[in-house]
Amino acid sequence: MKKVLIIVYYWPPSGGAGVQRWLKFVKYLPQFGWQPTVITTKKGDYPALDHSLEREVPQDVQVIRTKTPTFGKFFSQKGSQSTPYGSLEINSNDSILKKLSIWIRLNLVIPDARKIWNKYALQAAKKELGVNNYDCIVTSGPPHSTHLIGLKLKKKFKIKWIADFRDPWTKIDYLEKVKRNPITENLDRKLEDQVVQNCDLVLSINQKIISDLKVDSKSRIISNGFDPEDFEDIQKKKNDKFTISYFGNITIERNPEIIIEVINQIPEVANECRIDFWGNVSKNVTEKLKDLDEHQIVIFHSYISHREVLEKMISSDLLILVINNVPDNKGILTGKLYEYLGSGVPILGIGPVKGDAAAILKDSKSGQMFDYNDKSGISDFIKKHFNTRSKVNRNRSKIEKYSRKEQTKLLAEILSKP
């Protein structure tokens, strides 16, 4: 059996969407002739904790955890860790220390604050590669500082190296909307270029990221997906009210306020529904959604385990998917889309109607995408499903190709190529 060394920052007990991709690859790779070893963190700066995910790590997979310095204490609020993850947004009521820390992160830290882990991960990787033979190494980002470990290992060991981009690096939306020192921006781009030029293959979740990195000649796309086994023993629970659910982060660019505005104009729905938001919501967006909530139907929930997410998802009557309202967003595919597909619950999408996500919804017959301002279309869609309250008649063949096992099969083929 061939061996692959996988270097990832986010790993159980870390929660969040970023964990799922390589956790599932590691689960299924042995079925396709590859034995993975994982180098990861010990008590890192995680977006949330989800100990239930630890049970999904195969017992025969070696997981090497290294010392992991963190900056969590600088961002702690009332004793809870809140290190920036997926956003560098500053609110007026944030402490001076946090505002200063964000400024330092933007202008003095390249490419990200989690690079302080690199020293220890690099030591562990060198030790492992020095005593065991591996056919390939993989680094996955964000944090994209992890790719710098791969860069050094490539130069020392001349081993095949795949750099996996789950999100953009310098082109990610929250960096493009803030002001950074031009010198910092240039240095960040140079690091990105070095990784792209020196790795053997760039792997990513969609064509948009590949195009931004300008690596079409040595790149492959493996989308995110869902694991059918996760849904096997979950039963749908009956709700007292028509339940509309959103899972994941909500930012200014990914704002579902039009849903509330539409429901305000449909009294029969407003009186018999609830909207659950599960995940981190920008403070600015929270206030806006509360102001719009004329019928007191919006409920905000804190982070829950992945297992609980799927239980809530299956028991929903309608799922909300919002694609970031930013330029060049047709290629954006959020990780949550695929688990939505696996749930069988109708999906109400808000985003580019000719984008990749819209095409997936249409081809799989799992839902429909509407423009950010299409109140009429959204209203008709909600009323239709409010009246029927049934699951969608999905195109299963179109959905099954997004299973984690099928995606891992593609990965194994990529790993096996010289």
N, C-alpha and C positions, 0 to 999 in steps of 0.2 A: 504493500500500500504506500502510495506517495504521501509526502508530508508537507504541510503548509504552516508557516508561522504567521499568526494574525496578531497585529498590534492595534489595540483599540482602547480609547480612554473610557468610554461609557460601556459598562458591563454590569450585570446584576451584582449587587442589589440596586444599582442605579435604575431609576425608572425613566420614563420618557420615550418618545418615538424612536430616538436614535439608537436605542439598545436593540430593538427588534431585528433589524436587518442582519447583523452578524451573529446574533444569538440563534436565529433560525438557520443560517448557513452552516454554522457549526453543528447544529442538530442533525442536518441531513447529509453533510459532506461525506461521512464514512460510507453511506449507501452507494456513493459514486466513486469509491476508490481513493478517497483522500482523508488522511488523518490530521485533524487540526490541533495545534497547540496555541493557546491564547496568552499573550502578555497584556496585562491590564493594571488598573489602579487598585489601591487599597484606601478606601475612604476618601474618594476624590470630591471635587466640587460638582455635585450632581444636581440636576433640575428637581429631582424628587427621589424618594426611596420606594422601591417595590420589591420586597423580599420574596414575593410569590414567584418572581422570575428566576430565582436561584434554583428552583426545582426543575427548570427546563434545561439546565446545563447538563449534558450527558456525563455520567459518572466516570466514563473512561477517557474523558478529554482532560488533558493537563491544562490547568489555568495557573499561570505564574503571576502573582500579585506583588507589586513593588511599592516601596515607600512613595507616598504621594503628597508633597507639600501643597497647600491650598491657600486661597485668599478669602475663604468663606467668612472669616471673622470680620473682615473689613466691610462686609455688606450685610451682616446679621442685623435683623430687626426683631426685637423682643425675643431674642434667643433662637430664632429660626434662621436657617441658612437661606440666603436669597442672592447668591452670586449670579450676575447677569448670564442669561442663557437664551440665545436666540433673539436677543434684543439689547440695545444700549439706550433705551428710552429713559429720560430723566423727567421726573415730575416736580412741580413747584414745592411740594412738601418733603422732598427728599433731603437728607442731611447734607451738610457741606462736605463731609467726608466722602459720602457716596458720589456726589457730583464731581469732586476732585478725582476720585478713583476712576470714574468713567472717562474723564478727560485724559488721565494718564493712560488708561487702556487704549483710547483712540489714537493718541499721538506719540506715545513712548513705548508701547508694548507691541511687538511684531512677531508672529502674526496674531497671537492671542495669549491671554494670561495663563492658560493651562500648559504652556511650554515649559514651566518649571518642573513638570513631570519628566520631561524628555531625558534628562541625565540618568535617571534611575531605570527608565524603560530601555534606554540604549545599553546600559550595563547588563541588564538581564538578557537582552537579545544577543549581545556579543557572546555572553557566556553560553547561551543555549546553542547558538550557531557554531560555537567552538567545539562542542562535544557531541552534537547530533547533526546528521545530514538532513537538510531540507531542500525541497525542490523549488520552493517559492516562498516569498514573504509578501504580506499584504498589510498596508496601513490604511486606516479609514478615518476620514474627517468629515465634519468637525469633531473636535478641534483640529484645524488644519496644521497646527504645529506638529501633530503626530507624523505627518508626512516628512518632516525634517529628520525624523529618526530613520525612516526608510532611505532617505537620501544618503545618510552617512553609512548605513549598512550596505547599500548598493556599491558604494565606492570601496569599501573594505573587503567585502566578500564576493563581489561580482555575481551575485545571485539574482535570479529573476525577481522583479519587484513590480507589484501592481498597486497603484494608488487609487483608492476608492473615494469618490466625492459624493457624499449624501446630500450636500448643499453646495452652493457656489462658495468661492473663497473671496476674492476681492470684489466680485460682482454681486455679493449678497445684498438684499434690499436695505437692511438696516445700516450697512456701511455707506451705501450710495446716497442716503438721505441726510448724512451728518457731515459736518465740516472736519476735515483732518489736515494735518500738516502735509503739504505736498511732498516733502522729503519722506515722511512716513509712508505715504501712499506709494511712492516709487519703490521704496525698499520692499514693501509688501508684495508689489507686483513682481519684483525681481525674484523673491523667494518662490512665488507661485510658478514663475517661468522655469526656475531651476528644477523644481519637482516634476513639472510636466515634461521637460526636455530629457531628464535623466531616468525616469521610470520606464519600464518596458511596456506598460500599458496603463491607460487611464480608464477606470471603470466608473460609471455613474448611473444615476437613476433616470435621467432623461436627456434628450438631445440639446435642450437649452443650455445646460451646464457644459456639455461637451463643446458646443459652439463658442461659448464665452471663453473657454480655455484654449480654443484654436488647436485642437488635437484630433481632428477627424481621422487622420491617417493611422493613428495607433490608439484607438478607443473602442470600447464596447459599452452597450447599455444593458443593464439588468435592472429592471424596475423593482420597486418595493412590492410587497405582496401580502397575502394573508395565509394563515395556517389553518386548513380545514379541521385539523385535530383540536384546535382551540375551541371550536364551536360544538364539538360532538355531544357533550353532556350538558349543554346549556339549554334550558327550557324558557320559552317566552312567558313572561308574567303579565297578567291582565292589569291594565291601568284603569283607574277611576275616570281619568280624563284623557283626551286625545293628547298624546305626548310627543312633542317635537324636541329632538336632542341635537346638541352640538358637542363634539369632542375635540379637544386640542386647544392650542393657544389662540387667543384673539388679540389682534393688534389693530392699529388704526388702518393699516392696509388690508386687513382681513376682518372686515366689520360686517356683521349680519343684521344691522339695524333696520334694513329695509323689510325684513321678515316681520318685525314688530309693527312697523308702520302699516304694512298690508293687513295684518291680523286686526289691528285697531279698526279697520274699515269692514270687517266681517264679523258682526255681532254674534252670529250663531256659533262661530268658531271660537271667538274670544271668550265666550261664557263657558266653553266646555274644553278648554285646552290649557296646557302648561308648556313652557319652554325651559328646558334644562341646559345649562351651560356647564360642561365638565372640563375643567382645566384652568390654565392661567389666563386671566383677562386683564388687558391694559387698564390701568386706573381711569384714564381718560375715556376709554370706551365704556367702562362700567357705568360711569356717571351718565353718559349719553343714553345708554340702554335703559337705565332706571328712569330717566326723564321721559322717555318715550312709552314706558310701560303703563298705559292708561288703565288696564284691567288687572294689574298685579298678577301677571301670569309668568313672569321671568324669575327663575331661581338660579342662583350661582352656587356652584359646588367646588370644593377644593379637590386636590389630586386624589384619585383612587387607584387601586391596583389594576393591572391589565386585565385580570380575570373579571373584576367588577365592571370595568369598562365594557367588556363584551356582554356581560349580563344586562347592563343598562341599554346597550345598543340593540340587542335582540328584542328587548321588551318595548322599544320605541315604536311609534306609529309612523314617524317621518324623521329623516336624518338631514341635517344641514351641512352642506359642503360649500366653503367660500374660498375662491382662488384670489390671491393677493391682487388688489387693484393697483397695479404698478405697470409701467411701460414694459413691453415685450413679455407679457405674461402668458402667452398662448401655450408655452411649453411647460408651465408649472404643473406638477403632479404631486399633491400632498400625500404623505404616507398613509394618512387615515382613509383616503379614498378606497384603498384595496380591502381594508377590513369592513368598510361599508358594503363593498360588493359581496363579501363573504356572508354578511348578516342576512341578506335577502330583504331588508327593509327598504322602502322607497327612498330615493335620494333627491333632495331638492338642492340643486347647484346654483351658485351665484358666481358668475365669472364670464370669461370670453366664450361666446357661443360657438366659435369656430376653433377653439383650443383643443389641446390633447385630452384634457379631462372631459370635456363635452363629448368628444368622439367616443371615449370609453363608456360613458353613461349611455349613449345612444346605441352603440354596438352590443353592449351587454344587456340592454333593455332594463337597466337598473334604476333609471331616473332621468332627469332632464336638467340641462343647464340653461339659466336665464341671465340676461344682461343685468348689470348692476342697477339699472333704472327701470326694469320691466315689471312694474307693479301689477299690471293687468295679467301677464302670464303667470307670475308667482301666485297671484290670487286664485286664478283658475286651478292651478296645480294643487294648492292647499285645499280648496273646496272639494276637488275631486277625491282626494285621498281621505279627507275628513268624512266624506259620505260613504266611502267604500271600506276603509280601514282594513285593507288586505295587503298581503305581501305582493311583490311584483313577480311577474312571470318571466324570470331571467333567462338569458341565453347562456346556459351553463358551460358550453364549450368555449365561449369567449371569456368567461370568468375563470375557468380552471387553469388557464395558462398563467394566471397571476398567483397560483398557489406557491407557497414557499418551497415546496419540494421541486416543482418544475423550474423555479428560478435557480435553485441550487444545482440542478442538472446542467443548466446553461453555464453556471459558474465553473463546475467541474470540467466542462469541455474547454473553457477558456484557460483554466489552470494547466491543463494537460498539453496545450499547444506550446511548441518550443519558442 
